[in-house]
Amino acid sequence: MNSTELKSDLHNLIDKVNDATILNAIRAILAKQVSDTDFWNDLPVNVQESVKRGMSQAKNGQTKDHSEVMKKHEKWL
């Protein structure tokens, strides 16, 4: 089934549902998927670069345990 057929099938199924709870759940799932796909491109370039740098550091083992960070900064928490 291609995308057009899937969309048509979903439209038909949704048209048959009268339960607002189910419709709201479907809407939430679809809205989250749409927002997740657009999220990265909406970030400023400097933030994207910072995230990439952090991911690279984590991949190279340049991380600190949560407890270590919390202990270091506990006086400000």
N, C-alpha and C positions, 0 to 999 in steps of 0.2 A: 504494500500500500504506500503510495507516494504522499508527500506532504499535503497536497490539495485534497486527496481522498481522506486522509486522517482528519483534517480540519472539518471537512463536511460531515464526517461521521461523528466527531465531537459535537458539532453544532446540533445535529439531530438528537443525540443523546441528551444534551443539556436542555433542549427544548421540551423534552419529556419529563424532566425533573421539576417537581413543585416544592420540594423541601428547601427552605431558605438556608438551613444549616449546611446542607450538602453544596448548594450553589456558592455560599460564602467560602467554604473550604476549597472548592475548585478555583474560585477567583484568587484566593490567597496563594495557592500553589503556583498558578500562572503568573501572578504579579511578582512573586519572589523570583521566579525563573527569569523573567524579563529584566528585573532590576539587577540580578546577579550578573547577567551577561553584559550589561552596560556599565557596570560599576568601575572597572579598570580604566576604561577610556575617559571616564568623567574625572579621574584624578589628575591633578596638576603633574606636569612632567617631573618636577623635583621630587614629588612624593613617590611617583613610580620608580624613579632612580633609587630613592632611599629604601623602598621595599625590596627592589632587586638586590641592592647591596646587602641588606639584612638576610635575605634568603641565601645569598652566596656565602656569607659569614657562617650561617647555620650549617650549610652543607659542608663547610670546611672545619666544623667542630669549634668554631669561635663563639661559644655560647656560655651562659652562666645559669646555674640552677636558680629557680624561683626563690628558694629559701635563702640563698646567698644574697640576692638582690634585696629581698625584704629585710634581712638583718642589717645590711648596709644603710638602708634608708628608713629604718623603723622610727627614728626620732622625728621624721617629717610626716608620718602616717597617723 
